[in-house]
Amino acid sequence: MKKINAKNFLLFSALLAGTCSFSQAKDPRSQQRRQEIVPGQKVPQYKAVFNPTLPTTARPPVAGIIDGPDVRLFPSANVQAEVTIAVNKQNPLNLLASANTLTGPYAYNQGFYASLDGGVTWGGADVLQKINSSQVYGDPTVSFTADNTAFMTSISAIGGYWFQRSTDGGLNWTKGVRGDVGTGYDKGMSATDDVSTSPYVNSFYHSWTDFNSGGGAVVFNKTTDKGVTFTPKITLRSGTVGFGQGTNVQTGPNGEVYVCWADHQTVTPPYAADGMGFTRSLDGGATFATYRVIFPYAGIRVDGYSSLFGYTRVNDFPAMAVDKSNKKTRGNIYVVYAGKLNGTGKGTIYVSVSKNTGTSWSTPKAISIPTATQAFFPWITVDDSTGGVFVTYYAFDQASGYSTNTYVAGSPNGGKTWVTQKASDVAHITAPIDNVNFAYGYAGDYIGIAAYAGKLYPTWMDNRNGTWQVYCSPMTVSAALSATPQTSSDEQAAVAVSTTKKLTAGPNPFTNVINVSLPNTGITSVKLYNQSGVLVKQWSNPQQGSLNVSMLAKGMYILKVTGSDNKLYTQKVIKE
């Protein structure tokens, strides 16, 4: 949410003096907050409607994707939009989401919402903790490290971005610190290195557009000490010719850092993308390769004056995900974006794959439902326990009008084939949230999805209850769609032995804890798999004793324990 500088603001005000128009000057920045037309102007109260959530019914399974009822994360009378979500791979029942919020006239903030039971119930608030409310402009990002730490960011009204961390799953947060203090900041995105064997494990990476540098430069910085210190920003793409926007940063299985964005060589309103910008770092974000446009695409970006999306502004920013599983698809990079069908037609969701750290890319493949009149706002994730790839997006799925549903496309084979499941149980009408309090045509700029251990969490905003709120539809992926499980590298190195000789795991059946013991040797790791072979819980270098498994669902599991003697011990256990 960007603030127009004083010079531009005065010029803008002068141009509009004596009129009653709420038009805003066209600007490539993706600001959400509304600028005053006249200094000191009184803004009407946003008339929020707080109705009970409409009844929802899970949709029938489709090709291995089992839908669940829609869950309203944090019912309130405040606007919630532009949601992002992450799953804690060390505790897959721990989810964290964040969204832009409006709590009153010009009262912009950011909500945080945490679940400790796999998305069934949520806690949190519509305002950030320990940051002055007047200094929060939104554009949320959330992520988890390999040691259970959660990170969250927001644009700072006083320059740069706010950074916070949580050690209890996202319910309580440290005081906000500024990861960067510059102005011209727009559309940041972050990621953490969450692979325990990476040389840069637990590092935090952040990229954004700096509109004070030329037409708009893509810049980057990082912290390796969880926000105690941040590196100076470095430029990944100059703003001398054109600009880059909608950056997305991700990490690879061996510590690689990848950044992509919508690239603009031609700068013409409404600033539709003309290519996919990309660069990579193989040294933990210290240095990056010279950026390049990996393929051209005709973006769908429009402003709020276009009827194509119900007079709602829609961007064509990409999203990216990297496979960190132990499948043969490990290391694959996936980028997803909304482009015009055949370069001139309707909005269509495309995916492209690289199998060689971004050196070459597959021909983009259309994966959105072909009957949609428009598809937009895609986001992508990889389930690092199975290698499954999942994309969520909005689609106008009626023959005419702006009736909108949220969909999920899934691939078990590295993007070769895809199946589709409708996620939303209730359709909504795409429309601007409120053209008085928000920038013209604003209705959020993206939605999100996270996945792990055979569970999917597509998350979006809609106005089914009268006020724009955030919803999630927890889904389960059956073994039919999950990529075939493969033994992890540490288990491949271990030698399986009889479980009756040394491993003691009990009680069996268990309820809240399992007591694990390997007499005469230490324990290197403990992993728990469900009956489909999906990793659902793991412990690194645990003390021999009680392991908390209270969050697991009832059923049969396979316990795999690697000893310090480099041997693997297994046992079936049951939770009741």
C-alpha positions in Angstrom: 0.0 0.0 0.0 2.0 2.9 -1.3 1.8 6.6 -0.4 2.0 9.2 -3.2 4.8 11.6 -2.6 3.9 15.2 -1.7 4.9 16.7 -5.1 2.8 14.2 -7.1 0.0 14.6 -4.6 -0.2 18.3 -4.9 -0.2 18.1 -8.7 -2.9 15.4 -8.6 -5.0 17.5 -6.3 -4.7 20.6 -8.5 -5.7 18.6 -11.6 -8.9 17.5 -9.8 -9.7 20.7 -8.1 -13.3 21.8 -8.6 -14.6 18.4 -9.5 -16.4 15.6 -7.6 -14.7 12.8 -9.4 -13.2 9.9 -7.5 -10.9 9.1 -10.5 -7.3 8.3 -9.7 -4.3 8.9 -11.9 -3.1 5.7 -13.6 0.0 4.5 -11.8 1.8 1.2 -12.1 2.1 1.0 -8.3 -0.3 -1.5 -6.7 -1.4 0.6 -3.9 -4.5 -0.4 -1.9 -5.0 2.7 0.2 -7.1 5.6 -1.2 -5.5 9.0 -1.5 -7.4 12.1 -0.4 -8.8 14.2 -3.2 -8.8 17.3 -1.1 -6.5 17.8 1.9 -8.5 17.2 5.0 -11.4 15.5 3.1 -13.8 13.6 5.3 -14.2 10.0 4.1 -17.5 8.2 4.6 -17.5 5.3 7.0 -17.3 2.0 5.1 -20.6 0.3 5.7 -19.6 -3.2 6.7 -22.2 -6.0 6.8 -21.7 -8.8 9.3 -24.0 -11.7 8.4 -23.6 -15.3 9.6 -21.5 -17.4 7.2 -23.7 -19.1 4.6 -24.0 -22.9 5.0 -21.5 -24.8 3.0 -21.3 -28.4 1.8 -18.1 -30.1 0.7 -18.0 -30.8 -3.0 -17.8 -34.4 -4.3 -14.2 -35.8 -4.8 -12.6 -35.1 -8.2 -9.8 -37.4 -9.4 -8.2 -37.7 -6.0 -8.8 -34.2 -4.5 -11.3 -34.5 -1.6 -12.9 -31.1 -0.8 -13.8 -29.9 2.7 -16.4 -27.3 3.8 -15.3 -23.7 3.5 -14.0 -22.2 6.7 -14.2 -18.5 7.5 -10.9 -17.8 9.1 -11.7 -14.8 11.3 -15.3 -13.6 11.2 -15.4 -9.8 11.8 -17.0 -6.7 10.5 -13.7 -5.6 9.0 -12.7 -5.9 5.3 -10.1 -8.7 4.7 -8.5 -9.0 1.3 -5.3 -10.1 -0.5 -4.5 -13.2 1.5 -1.4 -15.3 1.8 -0.9 -18.6 3.6 1.9 -20.9 4.7 2.1 -24.3 6.4 4.7 -25.3 9.0 6.4 -28.4 7.6 7.7 -29.3 11.1 4.1 -29.4 12.3 1.8 -29.7 9.4 -1.3 -28.8 11.5 0.1 -25.4 12.0 -1.0 -22.9 9.4 -0.5 -19.1 9.2 -2.4 -16.7 7.0 -2.4 -12.9 6.7 -4.4 -10.4 4.8 -4.9 -6.6 4.3 -7.6 -5.2 6.5 -9.7 -2.0 6.7 -11.0 -1.3 10.3 -12.5 2.2 9.6 -12.2 5.2 7.3 -8.7 5.2 5.9 -7.8 2.8 8.7 -5.6 0.3 6.9 -3.9 -2.6 8.7 -3.1 -6.2 8.3 -4.6 -9.3 10.0 -2.8 -12.4 11.1 -4.6 -15.7 11.5 -3.1 -18.9 12.9 -4.4 -22.5 13.1 -3.0 -25.3 15.2 -5.5 -28.0 14.0 -5.1 -28.1 10.3 -7.4 -25.2 9.5 -10.4 -26.3 11.5 -10.2 -23.4 13.9 -8.3 -20.1 13.8 -7.0 -17.5 16.1 -5.5 -14.0 15.5 -6.6 -10.5 14.9 -7.4 -7.9 12.2 -4.5 -5.7 13.3 -0.8 -6.5 13.7 0.8 -6.7 17.2 3.4 -4.3 18.4 3.4 -1.9 15.3 1.6 1.4 15.3 -1.6 1.0 13.4 -1.0 4.2 11.4 2.3 2.8 10.1 0.9 -0.4 8.5 0.1 -0.4 4.7 -0.3 -4.2 4.2 0.8 -6.4 1.3 1.3 -9.4 3.6 3.9 -12.2 3.3 4.2 -15.2 5.7 6.6 -18.2 5.9 8.1 -20.8 8.3 11.7 -21.8 8.9 13.1 -25.3 9.5 13.1 -24.7 13.2 9.4 -23.7 13.7 9.9 -20.0 13.5 7.2 -18.0 11.7 8.0 -14.7 9.8 5.6 -12.1 8.6 6.1 -8.8 6.7 4.1 -5.7 5.8 4.7 -2.5 3.9 5.8 0.2 6.4 4.1 3.7 6.1 7.4 5.2 7.2 9.5 3.5 4.5 10.5 0.0 3.6 8.9 -3.1 5.2 8.1 -4.3 8.6 9.4 -7.7 9.8 8.1 -9.8 12.7 8.7 -13.3 14.0 6.7 -15.8 16.1 7.8 -18.9 18.0 4.4 -20.2 18.9 2.9 -20.9 15.5 1.8 -17.3 14.7 -0.3 -16.3 17.7 2.2 -13.9 19.3 4.7 -11.7 17.5 7.9 -9.8 18.3 8.0 -6.0 18.0 8.2 -5.0 14.3 11.6 -4.0 12.9 12.2 -2.5 9.5 13.9 -4.8 7.0 14.4 -1.9 4.7 13.9 1.9 5.2 13.7 3.2 1.7 10.7 4.8 -0.1 9.2 3.8 -3.4 8.5 0.3 -2.0 5.9 -1.9 -3.7 4.6 -5.4 -3.8 7.1 -7.3 -1.6 7.3 -11.1 -1.3 9.4 -13.3 0.9 10.6 -16.8 1.5 12.7 -18.8 3.9 15.1 -21.6 3.4 13.3 -24.4 5.2 15.5 -27.4 4.3 17.4 -28.6 7.3 20.4 -29.8 5.1 20.8 -26.6 3.2 23.9 -24.6 3.9 21.7 -21.5 4.3 19.0 -23.1 6.4 16.6 -20.6 8.1 17.7 -17.6 6.0 15.0 -15.1 5.1 14.8 -13.6 1.7 12.7 -10.6 0.5 12.2 -9.0 -2.9 10.2 -6.0 -4.0 9.9 -3.2 -6.6 11.6 0.1 -5.9 9.7 2.8 -7.8 12.2 5.4 -6.8 14.8 3.8 -9.0 14.1 4.5 -12.7 10.7 3.2 -13.9 10.8 0.6 -11.2 13.8 -1.7 -10.2 13.5 -5.2 -8.8 15.5 -5.2 -5.5 16.3 -7.8 -2.8 17.7 -8.2 0.7 17.9 -10.9 3.4 18.6 -11.7 7.0 20.4 -14.7 8.3 19.8 -14.0 12.0 16.0 -13.9 12.0 15.7 -10.1 11.8 18.5 -8.9 14.0 20.3 -7.5 11.0 19.4 -7.1 7.3 21.7 -6.8 4.3 21.6 -3.6 2.2 19.3 -4.0 -0.8 20.8 -5.1 -4.1 19.3 -4.5 -7.6 18.3 -7.6 -9.5 16.7 -5.7 -12.5 17.4 -2.1 -13.3 14.5 0.3 -13.8 16.4 2.2 -16.5 14.3 0.6 -19.3 10.8 -0.5 -18.3 10.3 -2.0 -14.9 9.6 -5.2 -13.1 6.7 -5.8 -10.6 4.9 -8.5 -8.7 8.1 -10.2 -7.5 8.1 -13.7 -6.1 11.1 -15.3 -4.3 11.5 -19.0 -3.5 14.2 -21.3 -2.3 15.4 -24.6 -3.7 16.4 -27.9 -2.0 20.1 -27.1 -1.9 19.9 -23.5 -0.9 19.2 -21.9 -4.3 17.3 -18.6 -4.3 15.1 -17.8 -7.2 13.2 -14.6 -8.0 10.7 -14.0 -10.8 8.4 -11.1 -11.7 6.2 -9.6 -14.4 8.5 -7.8 -16.7 7.6 -4.6 -18.7 9.9 -3.5 -21.5 7.0 -1.4 -22.8 5.5 1.0 -20.3 1.9 1.7 -21.4 -1.1 1.9 -19.1 -2.7 -0.3 -17.8 0.8 -1.8 -17.7 0.1 -5.4 -18.9 3.2 -7.6 -18.6 5.1 -8.6 -21.7 7.4 -11.2 -20.3 8.6 -13.3 -17.3 11.6 -11.9 -15.6 13.9 -14.3 -13.7 17.2 -14.6 -11.9 18.9 -17.0 -9.5 21.5 -17.1 -6.8 23.5 -20.2 -5.9 25.3 -18.7 -2.9 22.4 -18.0 -0.5 21.4 -14.6 -2.0 24.9 -13.1 -1.9 25.1 -12.7 -5.7 22.7 -13.2 -8.5 23.0 -14.0 -12.2 22.1 -11.3 -14.7 18.4 -11.3 -15.0 16.7 -12.3 -18.3 13.2 -12.6 -19.7 12.7 -16.4 -19.8 9.7 -16.2 -22.1 7.3 -13.6 -23.4 3.7 -13.5 -22.3 0.7 -11.2 -22.9 -0.5 -10.2 -19.5 -4.1 -9.6 -18.6 -3.6 -6.5 -16.4 -6.4 -4.0 -16.4 -7.4 -1.0 -14.2 -10.7 -0.4 -12.5 -12.2 1.4 -15.5 -12.3 -1.8 -17.6 -15.5 -3.9 -17.7 -13.6 -7.1 -18.4 -13.4 -8.0 -14.6 -16.4 -6.1 -13.3 -14.6 -2.7 -13.1 -12.2 -4.4 -10.8 -8.5 -3.9 -11.3 -6.7 -7.2 -12.0 -2.9 -7.8 -12.3 -0.9 -10.4 -14.1 1.8 -11.0 -11.5 3.4 -14.5 -11.4 3.8 -16.9 -8.5 6.5 -19.6 -8.2 7.1 -22.8 -6.2 10.0 -25.2 -6.0 9.9 -29.0 -5.4 11.9 -29.9 -2.3 10.6 -33.4 -2.0 12.7 -36.6 -2.3 10.9 -37.5 -5.5 12.5 -37.6 -9.0 10.9 -34.1 -9.5 13.1 -32.7 -6.7 14.4 -29.3 -7.7 11.7 -28.5 -10.3 10.8 -24.8 -10.5 7.2 -24.0 -11.4 6.0 -20.5 -12.4 2.3 -19.7 -12.9 0.7 -16.6 -14.3 -2.5 -15.2 -16.0 -2.0 -14.5 -19.6 -4.3 -13.9 -22.6 -5.3 -17.1 -24.4 -3.2 -17.3 -27.6 -1.9 -13.9 -26.8 -5.1 -12.0 -27.5 -8.0 -13.8 -25.8 -9.5 -14.3 -22.4 -7.6 -14.6 -19.1 -6.1 -18.1 -18.8 -3.8 -19.7 -16.2 -0.5 -21.0 -17.5 2.3 -23.0 -15.9 5.9 -23.4 -17.0 8.5 -25.8 -15.5 12.3 -25.7 -15.3 14.2 -28.9 -14.4 17.7 -27.4 -14.4 17.7 -24.5 -11.9 16.1 -22.1 -14.4 18.4 -22.5 -17.3 15.6 -23.7 -19.7 11.8 -23.7 -19.4 9.0 -25.8 -20.8 6.4 -24.3 -23.2 3.7 -22.7 -20.9 0.7 -25.0 -20.5 -2.9 -23.8 -20.0 -4.4 -25.4 -16.9 -7.5 -23.3 -16.0 -11.0 -24.6 -16.8 -11.6 -24.1 -20.5 -15.2 -23.0 -20.0 -14.2 -20.0 -17.9 -14.8 -16.6 -19.5 -11.9 -15.2 -17.4 -9.4 -16.8 -15.0 -7.1 -14.7 -12.8 -5.1 -14.4 -9.6 -3.2 -17.7 -9.6 -1.0 -19.0 -6.8 1.1 -22.1 -6.7 2.6 -24.5 -4.2 4.3 -27.9 -4.0 3.6 -30.5 -1.3 7.2 -31.3 -0.3 6.2 -34.6 1.2 4.9 -36.0 -2.1 6.0 -33.7 -5.0 2.5 -32.9 -5.9 1.9 -29.5 -7.5 -1.2 -27.4 -6.9 -2.5 -24.1 -8.3 -5.5 -22.1 -7.1 -7.2 -19.3 -9.0 -10.4 -17.4 -9.5 -12.6 -18.1 -12.6 -15.8 -16.6 -14.0 -17.5 -19.9 -14.6 -20.9 -18.8 -15.9 -21.6 -18.0 -19.6 -21.9 -14.3 -18.8 -21.5 -11.9 -15.8 -19.0 -11.9 -13.0 -20.0 -14.8 -10.9 -16.8 -16.2 -9.5 -15.6 -19.4 -7.9 -12.2 -20.5 -6.6 -10.6 -23.6 -8.3 -7.6 -25.8 -7.6 -5.7 -27.6 -10.3 -3.4 -30.5 -9.2 -0.6 -32.5 -10.9 1.1 -35.6 -9.4 3.7 -35.9 -12.2 5.7 -32.6 -12.4 3.1 -30.7 -14.4 2.6 -33.2 -17.2 -1.1 -33.8 -16.5 -3.6 -31.8 -14.3 -7.0 -32.4 -12.6 -9.3 -29.7 -11.3 -11.5 -29.4 -8.2 -13.8 -26.5 -7.3 -12.7 -25.2 -3.9 -15.4 -22.6 -3.0 -18.8 -23.9 -1.9 -20.4 -20.5 -2.5 -19.9 -18.3 -5.6 -19.4 -14.5 -5.2 -19.5 -11.6 -7.6 -16.2 -10.0 -8.4 -16.5 -6.2 -7.8 -14.5 -3.4 -6.2 -14.6 -3.5 -2.4 -15.2 0.2 -1.9 -14.0 2.9 -4.2 -14.1 5.6 -1.5 -11.8 4.0 1.1 -9.7 1.9 -1.3 -7.8 2.7 -4.5 -10.2 2.7 -7.5 -11.2 -0.9 -8.5 -9.3 -2.6 -5.6 -10.5 -6.0 -4.6 -7.3 -7.6 -3.4 -4.4 -8.4 -5.7 -3.8 -12.1 -5.1 -5.1 -15.2 -3.3 -3.0 -18.1 -1.8 -2.5 -21.9 -1.4 -0.3 -24.0 0.8 0.1 -27.8 0.9 1.9 -30.5 2.9 1.4 -34.1 4.1 -1.4 -34.7 1.6 -3.4 -31.7 2.7 -4.2 -28.6 0.6 -5.3 -25.2 1.9 -6.6 -22.9 -0.9 -7.4 -19.5 0.6 -9.2 -16.5 -0.9 -11.5 -13.6 -0.1 -15.1 -13.2 -1.1 -18.2 -11.2 -0.1 -20.7 -13.9 0.4 -21.7 -12.6 3.8 -21.9 -9.0 2.7 -18.3 -7.9 3.7 -15.2 -9.1 2.0 -13.7 -11.8 4.3 -11.0 -14.6 4.0 -12.1 -18.2 3.5 -10.2 -21.5 3.3 -11.4 -24.9 2.0 -9.1 -27.6 3.6 -8.7 -30.5 1.1 -7.2 -33.9 1.2 -5.3 -35.5 -1.6 -5.8 -39.2 -1.9 -3.0 -41.6 -2.8 -4.3 -41.7 -6.3 -3.2 -38.1 -6.9 -0.2 -38.0 -4.6 3.1 -38.6 -6.3 4.5 -42.1 -5.3 6.3 -41.8 -1.9 10.1 -42.2 -2.0 12.4 -42.9 0.9 14.3 -39.8 2.1 18.0 -39.5 1.7 18.8 -40.2 5.4 16.6 -43.3 5.3 18.3 -44.5 2.1 21.7 -44.3 3.9 20.4 -46.3 6.8 20.1 -50.1 6.9 16.7 -51.5 8.0 16.8 -53.9 10.9 14.3 -56.0 12.8 12.1 -53.7 15.0 11.8 -56.4 17.6 15.4 -56.2 18.6 15.9 -52.7 19.8 13.1 -50.2 19.0 10.7 -49.5 21.8 7.7 -47.3 20.9 4.6 -47.1 23.1 2.1 -47.1 24.3 0.6 -48.7 21.2 -2.2 -47.7 20.6 -1.3 -44.2 21.7 -3.3 -41.0 22.3 -1.1 -37.9 22.9 2.5 -39.1 23.2 4.7 -41.8 22.0 7.7 -42.9 24.1 10.5 -43.9 21.8 13.7 -45.6 22.9 16.7 -47.2 21.2 18.8 -48.8 23.9 22.6 -48.6 23.5 22.4 -46.0 20.7 21.3 -42.5 20.1 18.5 -41.3 17.9 19.2 -39.1 14.8 15.7 -38.6 13.6 12.1 -39.8 14.0 9.6 -39.6 11.2 5.9 -40.6 11.2 4.1 -41.5 8.0 0.4 -42.1 7.3 -0.9 -45.2 5.5 -0.5 -43.5 2.2 3.2 -43.1 2.8 3.0 -39.3 3.4 5.3 -37.8 6.0 3.0 -36.1 8.7 5.4 -35.4 11.5 9.2 -35.4 12.1 11.7 -34.7 14.8 15.4 -34.0 14.3 17.9 -35.2 17.0 15.2 -35.8 19.6 15.9 -36.8 23.1 14.9 -40.4 23.8 11.6 -40.1 25.6 8.1 -38.6 25.0 7.1 -37.2 21.6 4.0 -35.0 21.3 1.6 -36.4 18.7 -1.6 -35.0 20.2 -2.3 -33.1 16.9 -2.6 -36.2 14.8 -5.9 -37.7 13.5 -6.9 -41.2 14.6 -5.6 -44.0 12.5 -2.6 -46.2 11.7 0.9 -44.8 11.2 4.4 -46.0 10.3 7.1 -44.9 12.7 10.6 -44.7 11.2 13.5 -44.1 13.6 17.1 -43.5 12.4 19.7 -44.4 15.0 23.2 -42.9 15.5 24.4 -46.3 14.4 23.2 -45.4 10.9 20.4 -48.0 11.0 16.7 -47.6 10.3 14.1 -49.0 12.7 10.4 -49.2 11.8 7.2 -50.0 13.7 3.5 -49.7 13.0 1.6 -47.6 15.6 -2.0 -46.7 16.0 -3.6 -43.5 17.4 -7.0 -44.0 19.1 
